[in-house]
Amino acid sequence: MAVRIVTDSASSLSEADSQRLSITTVPLHVVVEGHDATEEQLREPAFYTRLATMADLPKTSQPSPDEFSEIFRRFAEEGDDVLVIAISAAMSGTVDSARVAADVVRAEYPGARIEVLDSRSNSLEEGFAVLSAAEAALAGASFDECVQAAEETMRRTRFLFAPHSLEYLRRGGRISGAAGLLGVMLRIAPILTAANGATGVAGMARSTRSAWVKMATLMRKDVERYGLRWATVQYIADREEAVRFASQAVASLVGGDVPIVPIPPVVGLHVGPAVGVVYETERPMR
């Protein structure tokens, strides 16, 4: 019997890590102007330029319960346990879909152990929890130990990111219309984070460059208090900006080169061009 780790495509995991750790990823869906969009199309910087002028924003949707149940049945037939770590329930219905599917499959296979863990975040903050659980599973840890590994990682991680504008969040209803419009008019560069499972404000700046400084300052305070395991810079649309942010603001805190990973399109569509950093500390921050 093995512990199988399942996640969704909002987690930013690389194909290499997924294969190395036998992680199963269920895709979230994006529909642009009535058509399913490919990952390649959604990652093009030009797409975000076009996105700003679209009358109707692309639609994102969670995987269906059937998509999860197909995977759960396969693992249940093999006698394996299943731990799902999914994008925050406050950001997507993915957790609900997985839980519905788990109920269905547990009824068909009464001995099956299937649990769904809300990561309370997205992108690599979600992904770090997935990786911790998968590393534990690979090492032969019990189901409860895999859950514990994920939950402990969630208490040690933070995701800070600075979108170029609040316009995408305002149009997508992720922040109030009044607050978003005021932010756009004042050209505020907010520093956002995942707080209590939802998008929250960690700070404010008046330019992209000052937002970089603010994120580095916030990260430095955490590192000084809690230590640092590792960090990764993430971005939407412009990788060159991420390279500059990594070298100018984050590398000195890490003490060397910083990995750079794109934010998944299913998250990026609601944020627009942005750059940020995800990091895990040595001791719990919450």
C-alpha positions in Angstrom: 0.0 0.0 0.0 1.3 3.4 -1.0 0.2 7.0 -0.3 -0.7 8.7 -3.6 -0.4 12.5 -3.8 -2.8 14.4 -6.0 -3.0 18.1 -6.7 -4.3 20.6 -9.3 -2.6 22.6 -12.0 -2.6 25.8 -9.9 0.3 24.4 -7.8 3.1 25.4 -10.3 4.8 22.0 -10.0 7.4 21.2 -12.7 7.0 18.1 -14.8 10.3 16.9 -13.4 9.2 17.1 -9.8 5.8 15.5 -10.6 7.5 12.6 -12.3 10.2 12.2 -9.7 7.7 12.1 -6.8 4.8 10.4 -8.7 2.4 13.3 -8.2 -0.8 13.2 -10.1 -2.0 16.7 -11.3 -5.6 17.4 -12.3 -5.9 20.4 -14.6 -8.1 23.4 -14.0 -9.7 24.8 -17.2 -9.6 28.1 -19.0 -12.0 29.2 -21.7 -11.0 32.2 -23.8 -13.7 33.8 -26.0 -15.6 30.5 -26.1 -12.6 28.2 -26.8 -10.4 26.1 -24.5 -7.0 27.8 -24.3 -3.7 25.9 -24.3 -0.9 26.5 -21.7 1.3 27.8 -24.5 -1.2 30.5 -25.5 -1.8 31.6 -22.0 1.8 32.0 -21.2 2.6 34.4 -24.0 3.2 37.9 -22.8 1.2 39.3 -25.7 -1.8 37.4 -24.3 -1.9 39.6 -21.2 -1.8 42.7 -23.4 -4.8 41.5 -25.3 -6.5 40.4 -22.0 -6.6 44.0 -20.8 -8.8 45.0 -23.7 -11.2 42.0 -23.7 -14.8 42.9 -23.1 -15.3 39.6 -21.2 -12.5 38.1 -19.2 -11.6 34.4 -19.8 -13.4 31.9 -17.6 -11.6 29.5 -15.3 -13.3 26.5 -13.8 -12.3 23.7 -11.4 -12.0 20.1 -12.4 -15.2 18.2 -12.3 -15.9 15.5 -9.7 -15.7 12.9 -12.5 -12.1 13.9 -13.3 -11.1 13.3 -9.7 -13.2 10.1 -9.2 -11.5 8.5 -12.2 -8.2 8.9 -10.5 -9.4 7.9 -7.1 -11.0 4.7 -8.4 -7.7 3.7 -10.0 -5.8 4.1 -6.8 -8.5 2.5 -4.7 -8.4 -0.6 -6.9 -4.6 -0.8 -6.3 -5.2 -0.6 -2.6 -3.5 2.8 -2.2 -4.5 5.7 0.0 -5.0 9.2 -1.6 -4.1 12.6 -0.3 -5.3 15.5 -2.3 -3.8 19.0 -1.7 -5.7 21.6 -3.7 -5.9 25.3 -4.4 -7.6 27.3 -1.6 -11.4 26.7 -1.4 -11.8 30.5 -1.2 -10.2 30.9 -4.6 -11.7 27.9 -6.5 -14.3 25.1 -6.2 -11.6 22.5 -6.7 -11.7 21.4 -3.1 -15.4 20.8 -3.3 -15.1 18.8 -6.5 -12.5 16.6 -5.0 -14.5 16.0 -1.8 -17.6 15.1 -3.8 -15.6 12.6 -5.8 -14.0 11.2 -2.6 -17.4 10.6 -1.1 -18.5 8.7 -4.3 -15.4 6.5 -4.4 -15.4 5.8 -0.7 -19.0 4.5 -1.1 -17.8 2.2 -3.9 -14.7 1.1 -2.0 -15.5 1.2 1.7 -11.9 0.5 2.7 -10.5 3.4 0.6 -8.8 6.3 2.4 -9.1 9.5 0.5 -8.7 12.9 2.1 -8.7 16.4 0.7 -6.5 19.1 2.2 -7.2 22.8 1.5 -3.8 24.4 0.9 -5.3 27.8 1.6 -3.2 29.3 -1.2 -2.2 28.7 -4.8 0.9 28.7 -7.0 4.1 27.4 -5.3 2.8 28.1 -1.8 0.4 25.4 -2.6 3.1 23.5 -4.4 5.5 23.5 -1.5 2.9 21.7 0.6 2.4 19.2 -2.2 6.1 18.6 -2.5 6.5 18.0 1.2 3.8 15.4 1.3 5.2 13.7 -1.8 8.7 13.6 -0.4 7.4 12.0 2.8 5.3 9.5 0.8 8.4 8.6 -1.3 10.4 8.0 1.9 7.7 5.5 3.1 5.9 7.8 5.6 2.4 6.9 6.8 -0.7 8.6 5.6 -0.9 10.8 8.7 2.7 11.7 8.5 2.2 12.9 4.9 -0.7 15.0 6.0 1.4 16.4 8.8 4.3 17.2 6.4 2.0 19.2 4.2 0.3 21.1 7.1 3.7 21.9 8.7 4.9 23.3 5.4 1.8 25.4 5.1 2.6 27.1 8.4 6.2 27.9 7.2 5.4 29.4 3.8 4.5 32.8 2.5 3.7 34.1 -1.0 4.2 37.8 -1.7 3.5 39.2 -5.2 3.1 42.6 -6.8 0.8 42.9 -9.8 1.4 45.8 -12.2 -2.2 47.0 -11.7 -5.3 46.2 -9.7 -7.3 46.3 -12.9 -7.4 42.5 -13.5 -8.4 41.8 -9.9 -11.1 44.5 -10.0 -12.5 43.2 -13.3 -12.5 39.6 -12.1 -14.2 40.5 -8.8 -11.3 39.5 -6.6 -11.3 42.9 -4.9 -14.1 45.4 -4.5 -14.9 47.5 -7.5 -14.4 50.8 -5.6 -11.1 49.7 -4.1 -9.9 48.4 -7.4 -10.9 51.6 -9.3 -9.2 53.8 -6.7 -6.1 51.7 -6.9 -6.0 51.9 -10.7 -6.6 55.7 -10.6 -3.8 56.3 -8.1 -1.5 53.8 -9.8 -0.9 52.0 -6.5 1.4 49.0 -6.7 0.0 46.7 -4.0 1.9 43.8 -2.4 -0.5 40.9 -2.1 -0.4 37.7 -0.3 -2.6 34.6 0.5 -4.2 35.4 3.9 -6.7 33.0 5.5 -7.1 31.3 2.1 -8.0 34.5 0.2 -6.0 37.3 -1.5 -5.0 39.8 1.0 -2.9 43.0 1.1 0.6 42.8 2.7 1.6 46.3 1.9 1.4 49.2 -0.6 3.9 50.9 -2.9 3.8 53.7 -5.5 5.9 52.0 -8.2 7.0 48.6 -9.3 10.5 49.1 -8.1 9.4 50.3 -4.6 7.1 47.2 -4.5 10.2 45.0 -5.0 11.9 46.8 -2.1 8.8 46.3 0.1 8.6 42.6 -0.7 12.3 42.1 0.0 11.9 44.0 3.3 8.9 41.8 4.4 10.8 38.7 3.4 13.9 39.8 5.3 11.9 40.3 8.5 10.5 36.8 8.2 14.0 35.3 7.5 15.5 37.1 10.5 12.8 35.8 12.8 12.1 32.4 11.4 15.1 31.4 9.3 15.0 30.3 5.7 14.8 27.0 3.9 14.5 28.1 0.3 12.7 30.6 -1.9 11.5 30.8 -5.5 10.6 33.8 -7.6 7.4 33.5 -9.6 6.0 35.7 -12.3 3.2 36.3 -14.8 3.9 37.3 -18.4 7.4 38.8 -18.2 10.3 36.4 -17.2 12.9 39.1 -17.7 11.3 41.2 -15.0 11.4 38.1 -12.7 15.1 37.7 -13.5 15.8 41.3 -12.5 13.7 41.0 -9.3 15.5 37.8 -8.3 19.0 39.2 -8.8 18.3 42.7 -7.4 16.0 42.0 -4.5 16.0 38.3 -3.5 19.4 36.7 -4.2 21.1 38.5 -1.3 18.5 37.1 1.1 18.9 33.6 -0.2 22.7 33.8 -0.5 22.8 32.6 -4.1 20.9 32.0 -7.3 17.1 31.9 -7.0 14.9 29.5 -9.0 12.4 31.3 -11.3 9.0 29.6 -12.0 6.0 31.0 -13.9 2.7 31.4 -12.1 0.1 29.1 -13.7 -2.3 30.8 -16.2 -5.3 29.8 -14.2 -4.0 32.1 -11.5 -2.4 34.7 -13.8 -5.6 35.5 -15.6 -7.1 37.0 -12.4 -3.9 39.0 -11.5 -2.3 40.1 -14.8 1.4 40.8 -15.2 3.1 40.4 -11.8 6.3 39.3 -10.0 6.6 37.8 -6.6 8.4 35.4 -4.3 7.4 32.3 -2.4 9.5 31.1 0.5 9.6 28.5 3.3 11.1 29.3 6.6 12.8 26.9 9.1 10.3 27.6 11.9 6.5 28.1 11.7 5.3 31.7 11.0 1.7 30.8 12.0 
